[in-house]
Amino acid sequence: MTLLDQGAIEKYRKVSAEFTNSALIAQLRAFFDRKCTLAELMDWVHEKVKWDNGKIDRHNDPLGILAYGRGRCGEFSILFTALCVAHGYRARLILDMTDHVWTEVWDEAKNGWVHVDPSERRIDDPLMYERDWKKSLSGVYAFENGKMEDVTKSYKMDQSLGE
């Protein structure tokens, strides 16, 4: 792992650990009067935060992201993941080392993680990056409660290549 990779990994480790902060989660939950669906949360994030490819200040704090109101995939995913946790969903951040961030949400019925890309408004389409974006994924990591797991295989069209 390069130093740059390690820096990104430590960043998302720390961000995911913050989702256990009950004060933060309570503040986020207070924006809503009921539990929302994943699609409703995605819509809410897009109402509050505008995509910006320009020069922007980057934020890792969900409340800071809301206050700034602009971001890219990292900001969309951090805010969305924190909102999921605030709504009682088990959720984790996903970092693709080729420069993209999204979310996974635990689905009890499927007994597994479901891909959610809040910046792209896509749910349960984990192969979209290789299929549609023509990315060659080689390092995809999940972050939950400060812990990291390699989930590259879940995002490979040829499942044998993720090992």
N, C-alpha and C positions, 0 to 999 in steps of 0.2 A: 504494500500500500504506500502511495506517495504521501508526502507531508500535506499536500492540498487535499487529498482524499481523507486523511485523518482529521483535518480541520473540519471538513463537511460532516464527517461522522460524529465528531464531538459536538458540533452545533446541533444536530438533530437529536442526539442523545439528551442534551440539556433541554431542548425545546419539549421533547416528549415527556421528560420528567416533570416539567411545569404543569402538565395536564393533570397531575395528582394534587395540585394546589387547590384546596377546596374553596378558598376565597375567590380565586380567579374563576373557577367553574360556576360558583354562585352568581358572580357578576354577569357572566355570559348568559346564564339561564334566566336571569331577571329581564332580559330583552323580550322574552316570550311568555305568553299566558297559557300555553299548552305544549305538549310534546309534538314536535314536528317530524315529518317524514324526511328521509334523506333528500328527496327531490325538493321539498320545501326549504330545507336548510341551504341547498345549493342556490336556489333562487334568491333567498335572503342575502347570501354572501354576494351574489352578483348585483343586487340592489345597492349594497353598502360599499363595495369595493369595485373599482373600475380597473380593467386590464390596462397596463401601460408598459410599452416596450421601450420608452424613452429613459432618460437618466432620472432615476428615482432613488429615494432613500429606501433601503431594505429594512424590513422589520421582522422580528422573530416573536414578538409578543402579540397575542390576539387582540388585546385592547388597543395597542399601538397601531396595529394594522387597520382596525376600525376607524381610529382617529385620523389616520393619514388618508385613507380612502382610495389608495391606488396600490397596485402590486402586480406581481407575476405569479407563476405557479407556486412558488414557495409560500407567499403570503396567502394565496387562496387556500392552499392545503393546510397550512398551520391554523388559520381561522376556522376552516370547515371541520378539521379534526377536533379542535377544542370544542366547537359547538356540538359535535356528535357526542363527545364525552359529557357535556353539560346536559344533554337530552337523554342520558342513560344508555347510550350505545357504547359498546366496546369498540374503540377505534385506534388506529395507529398510522403514523406517517410513513410514507414510502419514499426513499431516495434512490433515484437512478443516477449512478455515477457519470452517465453521459449527459447530465444536466436537465433533469426534470424531477418534480416532486408531486406526489398524489397521496391518496388515502386508501386504507382498507378498513372495512367495517365487518365485525363478526356477525354472521347470520346463524342464529340458533337452529333454524329449520334445515339449513344446508350443512350444519356442523362444520363451518369453515369460513374463511375470510372472503369478502367480496370486494373487488376492485371498484374504487370510486375516484374519478378524476374531476375534482370540482372546478378547475379552470377550464376544462373542456366540456363540462356538463355530461359526463359519460359514466354510466353505472354498469358494472359487470361485463366489461370488455377488456380483459387484461392483455389480449394480444394486439390491441390497437397500435402499440408503439412499433412493433416489428412489422405488422401487416400494413398499416396506413402511413406511418411516419418513416418506414424503412430504416428504423434504428437497429443497430446490432448491440443488444443489451449484454453486458458482461458483469455488471455488479449492481444488483438491486437489493436494497436493505430496508427492513421494516424496523421501526422504532416505537416501542411502547414502554411507558414507565421508566425511561432511561436505559432500557435494554435493547440490544440489536439482534436481528436475525437475518440471515441471508435468504432471500425469497426469489432469487434470480430465476430459478426453474419455473415458477408460476407465471412468468412473463415471457417465456420462450415459446416460439411456435414449434420448434423441435425440442421437446422436453428433455431429451438426453444431452443437449448442449449446455444446460444450466448447471451441470455438475462440475 
